[in-house]
Amino acid sequence: MKIEQIYTGCLAQGAYYIESDGEVAIIDPLREVDPYIRRAKSDHAKIKYIFETHFHADFVSGHVTLSKETGAPIVYGPNANPSFKAIIAKDGQEFKLGKITIIALHTPGHTMESTTYLLRDEKGKDYAIFSGDTLFLGDVGRPDLAQKAAHLTQEDLAGILFESLRKKIMPLADDIIVYPAHGAGSACGKNMMKETVDTLGNQKKMNYALRADMTKEEFVKEVTEGLLPPPKYFPLNVQMNKEGYEDIADVLDRGTTALSPEEFEIASNETSALVLDVRRQEDFVKGHIPRSIFIGLNGDFAPWVGALIADTKQEILLVAPKGSEHEAVTRLSRVGFDGTIGYLAGGFEAWKKSGREVDTIQSVPAATVKSRLKSNPSQVFDVRKPSEYVSEHVAGAQNTSLDQINEHMAEFPKEEAFYVHCAGGYRSVIAASILKSRGIHNVIDVTGGFDALKEAGVAVTEYVCPSTL
């Protein structure tokens, strides 16, 4: 028996490859499926099942394409209603895979079709659970993503999740290995550990939601407390996962069409395409195409695309480092953004050499900001998360978190110069690019972000430990 966790850091997502006696199961595959097919071929094995723990909201799964390419059936748990052919497992239904058995345990609460898959080894011993978004390490899945479709409140779903955990997962043996669908950084939970594999026994000790003496009322209150609004692209990803989607090969063919500066400019003028620059922030600051948006591949690229662009139908024109065009289109498709219509051949340098208009972002070091802030500390806009801001921030600074910036444009000065910063510099350049694309050109980025400001001696508020918030 082989179990491999295929973890994608940008999405904080874990897919799973399980092989026994020449038969393979894939759990929650990514959109690009060739790696699974190649791996099975190298193992001289056949993909027999594709298990889905639920209809994912934060990424587009590869289940439809993988089933088409291999003939393996897609398996969902009870209550699932996909538009394509699939096995809808009954609670407790067993699936043989070589010498092992995978059992569907219906664990609703995160969504009503959410299912945990219990793996029983060749000796018949319970060995591992693949818990999807039902149980994370340190947390459980947020119970607000399915409420509209199911006509249930988040409190109703949290109560259902409480019962699922107590009746289906907590009675299992402590030595069982927990393989979740996500880790720290995912928007599907709020308190996840950085580790991606653990034992159930340790989770019973460490995970606040698995306290043995916890009442349902306490669980509902703690699980729903402090939930931020889900990103707007989540329902669109759920729809794609339920109804199917375009083959990724076609998305890649279209998205990796090379366009000369002239063709790129024509496409930009004649379509509603957004120009997305995915280079490093240092390069974008020095020069970029006017009104382009920066979201760099070197950061949490796909989640920020989903949160800030939101509409998965949006057409996109790419400005990317040479050789990374394929990667950018692939990572866009993982979160349902299939509308890339081409990239700038030769990158930004080709645009610049063509003599076309360029823009820059004014960026200053933290030491410069320190001297200027004495007269007006309210000139600083902190685009970190509210929890980061409350924990510690520049005295007098205002907070407009990056994920909410599109809804709060009116808060920014239209004439007087102001500064934006995040923790290290990535998010603030994203914010500055969005502001400039909306005609707000009096924005100044702080190089190095809050860390640099603090090091430079800028006055900050007293530190509050995030765990006490």
N, C-alpha and C positions, 0 to 999 in steps of 0.2 A: 504494500500500500504506500502510495506517495501522496502527500498533501503539500501544495505549494501556494503560498499567499503571494499574489501579484499586486503589489501596492503602488499606487500612483499618487505621489506626494502632492501634486498640484490640486487634485480633487480630494485628497485625504481619503482615498477609496481603496478598498481591498476586494479584488476578485480572487477566485479560488480554482485551482486545477487539482483534481483528485483522480488518481489512476490506481486500478487494481486489476491484475490479471488480464491486461490488454484492453480494459474498458475504462473510459474517461468520463467524468462529469465536470462541467464548468458551472460555477456559481457566480451570478452577477457579473457577466463579462463586460469588458469595455467595448466601445463602439468599433474599434479596429480589431478584427478577429483573426487575422493571419497568424499572429504569434501563438494562439492556442492550437490552430490547425498544424502549424509547423512543429510545435512541441509534441503533439500526439503522434505525428508521423515519425519523429525521431525516437519516440518510445515504442514504435511499432504497435500503436494502440488505436482504437476507434472511439471517437466521441459519441457516447451513448445517450446522455441526457444534458440538457441545459436548464439548470434550476434558477428561478428568480425568487428572491425573498419577498418582493413587493414591487409595485409600480414606482420606480425611482423618480424623485423630483429634481435632484441636483445634477444628474447626468443622464445621457441617453445610453442605454445598455446595448450590447451587441447581439442580443438574443435573436432578433429577426434575421439578421444577416448570417449569423453562425448556423442557425437552423437551415437556412436556404443552402448554405455551402456544404453542410455535412449530412443533412437529412435527420439529424437528431431532434427529437421532440422538445418543445419548451414546456417546462413544468411550473405552474403557479399553485398557490395554496387556495383554500376555500374562499369564496366571494369574489375572486378575480373574474373579470369579464372582458378579456382582450378581444380586439376585432379580428385577430388572426387565429389560426388553429393552434390549440395548446391543450395539454393535459391539465385539468383542474383537479388537483389532488384532494382527497378527503383527509380529514384530520386523522393522523395515525397511519396513513397509507405508506407502504414500504416499496422501495425501489432497489432491486439488486444491481450491484455494480461489481463485476468480478466476484471476489470472495467477501466483499463487504456489503452492508445494507445502509441505505439512506432513508430516514423516516421523516415524513412531513408532520411537524407539530404546528398546528394553527395557533398563532400568537398575536391576535389583533390588538390594536391600540394605537400604534404609530399610524397605521392605516388598517382598514378592515380586512384586507387580504394578506396582511403581513404574516409570514410563515418562517419559522426556525427549522432548519434541517439538522436532525440528529444523525451522526455517523456512528454506526455500530461496526466494530472491527470483525476480522475473520473468525475470532473466537466467540463472537456474540456479545462482547463487552461494549458498553457505551463509551465512546472514545472522545468525541468532539461535537460541538454545536456550531453551526454557521447561522449566526443570530440576526443577520441583516441589520435593520435599524431598530429592532426590538430591544436589544441589549448591546450597549457600547461598553468599552472599558472606562469605568468611572461615571457612566451616565446611562440614560435610556433615550430612545427616540422621541423627538418632540411630538406631542399629540394634537397639533393644530393644522397639519397639512391636508388632512382628509375630511375636515369637518363640513365643508361646503357640499362636497359630493355625497357624503353620507348623511347629511342633515343632522349632524351631531355637533354638540359644542366640544371645545377642547377639553372641558372638564369631564364630559361623558367619555371621550376617548381615553383620557388619562385613567379613569376608573376601570375601563375595559383593559387597558394595559396593565394595571395593577393585578387584576385577576389572571391575566396571561402569565405574568412573571411568577406569581405565587403558585399557580396550578401546574404550569408546564415546564418551567425552567428551574426554579429554586429547589424543587424536590430531587433534581438530578444530582449525581455524585460530585463531590468537591474536586476530584481529580480530572474531571472533564475539561478539555481545552475549549476556550471561547475564541472563535474567529468572527469578529464583527465586520460589518460592511464599511465602516468609517472610523477614522481616528481624529485626533486633535486637529482643529482647523476647519472641520466640516460644519456647515450651517444646519445640519440635521440634528444637532444636539448642542448643549451649552457648556458642558463640564467634562469633556473627554480627556483621558490620559494620553500622553505622548506614545506610550507603548501600543502595539497593534495585536498582540497575542497575550493571553493570560489564562489562568485556571479559573474555573467557576468558584472554587473555594475562596480564592483571593478576592474575587469580585464581591462575594458575600460579605467579606470583611471591609473592603475599601469603598464599594459603590454605595453612595447615600441612598439610592433608590431600592436597594436590596436589604435594608435593615430588617432584621427578623421581627422586631417589635413595632414596626411601622404600621399605622392604621391607614385605611384607604383615604381618609380625609387628609391626613398628613402627606401622603404620596401625591394626591391631586394638587395640593397647594404647592408643594416643593417642585414638582415637575413643571407646572405651568407658570411659576413665578419667574419674572425676568425674561420671558421669551420676547425676542425682538421680532418684528415682522419678517416673514420669509421673503427671500428675494423674488422679484416679480416673474423671473423666468421659470420658477419651479412648476407652476401649473402647465406651462407649455411643454416642459420635458415629460411630465406625467402623460400628457396627451400623446406625445410621440411614442412613448413606451407602450401605451395601450393600443394605439391605432397603427403603428408601424411608421416607417420612414424611408427616405431615399437611400439607396446603396451608397456606402461610404466611398466606393471606387469612383462613382459618378461625381460625388461632392469634391473629391480630390482632383479629378480631371479638370473640372471647371475652375476650382479655386486656385490651381497652380498654373493658370494661363499667364504667360509673361506679357506685360504691356510696356511699350516704350513710354517715355515721359509724355509724348504727344497723345498717345492712345489712352494713357492713364488720366490725363487732364480731360480729354473728351468724355471718357466714361464717368468721371466725377461730375462733369457739368450736365451730362445728358441723363443721368440716373439719379436716384435718391440715395446712392451708396454713401456710406460713412467711410472716411479714410482713417484706417486704424494703423497706427505706428507701433510696432512691437519690439523695437530696438531697446537698448539699455537707456535708462533715464538720463545718464550723463550725455549721451549722444543726442537725444531728443531736445534737451535744454539748449544745446549749442546751435541746433538748426533743425527745422522740420517744415513740412508743407503746411501753409496757413490753414487753420480751422481743422486740422487733423487731431485725433484723439490718441493719447498715449496710454497703452496698457502693455507693459513689457513682458516678454516671455520669461524673463529671469525671476519674476515674482509669482504670486498666486494668480496666474493669468486667466484661466478659464472661469473661476468663480467671480472675478472682478468684471469680466466681460458680461457674464450673466446678470450681475447685479446692476451694472451701469448702463449697458445697452438695452437689456431687458427683452426687447422684441426679437425673438429668434428668426423672424422673417426678414429682418433688416439686411439689405445688401451691403457687402463690405468690400473695400479695396485695400489691399495690404501694402504696407511699407515694412520690409523685414530685412534683417541681416542676411547677406548672401548665404545660401545653402539651408536656411531655416524656414523657407516658405512652406514646404511640405509639413513640417512639424506644426507650424502655426495653423494651417488649415485643419489638420488632424485634431489639434487641441480645441479649436473652435467647434468642430463637429461633435466633440464629446459632450458638450453642453447644448447641443441642438442648433447651433448657429451654422447652417448649411449654405448661407447666402453669399459666400465669398465668390467674387466674379473675376478675380485676377490680382496680380501683384506687380509692383513697380520693378521692371527689369533693371538691374544695376543698382537698385536701392536708392536711398536719398542722394548719394553722390551723383548719380545720373541725372536726377532732377535738378540739382544745384548746377551741374555743368551745362545743362540745357539753357541756363539763363532765366529760368522761371522764378517767380517770387518765393522767398523763404521767410520764415519767422523764427523767433527765438523766445526763450523764457528767461526773464531776468532772475538770476539766482545769486544769493549773497551768503557768505559764511556767518555762522552763529555769532562770532565776535562783533561783526558789524551790526547785527540786529540788537545786541545788548546795548550799544551806545545810543541807538535810535529809540529804544523802547522807553527811555526815561521820561519822555514827554507824553507818550500815548500807548500804554500797554494793550489797549483794546484793538490795536491794529493787527494783532496776531489772531489767526484762525487755525485752530487745531483740528485736523481732519481724521484723527484717530477714533477708535470706538469710544462710546460713552464710558465704558468701564475703565479704559485706559486713562481717559481724561479725568475721571473722578479720582482715580488712584493717585495721580500726580500730574500737574500741568503748570504751564507758565502762568504766573500770577497776572490776572486780568485778561487772559486769553479767552476767546469765545470758542465753543465747540460745535462744529458741524461735521458729523462723521461722513466719510467719503461715500458710503453706501446710500446716504440720504441727500447727497449734494444736489441732485437734479430737482428735488422738491423744495430746495431752500436757496435758490438763486437770489431772491430778493434780500437776503441777509448781508450780502457782500457789497462793500462800497463801490459806487460806480465811477468815482473820480479820484478820491484820495487813495494813495498807495497803501497796500496792506500786505501782510506776510502770511503764507500758509506753510504748515509743517506737519509731519506725521512722526513716526518713531525714528526712521532712518533715512527717508528720502524718496522711497518708491511711490507711496500713496499720494504724497504732496504734489509730485509731478503729474500724476494722473489728474488730480484736482485742478491744478493750474491749467492743464490742457483743456479740460472741460470748460473752465471759466473763460479762457481765451476764445474757445470756439463759440461761446455765447456773447462775444463782444466785450468781455470784461478784461481789459488789457493792463490794468493797473495792479496786477497781482505779482508778488515777488516770492519765489521759492526760497526756503531756508535749507541750505546744503547740510546734509547730515541729520536733519530733523531734531526731535526733542533731545535725543542723546547728546547731540553736539551743543544744543542750547544750554543744557544742564552743565555740561563740562566747561562751557565758556563762562559760567557764573551768572547766567540769567536767573532772576528770582523765580522760584517755583513754590507751589503749595506744599504743605506738609504731606508726606507719603502716607497713604492708607492702603493696607494690605488688601488685594483684590478678594481674598477669601472671606473677608469680613463685610464685604459690600452686600 
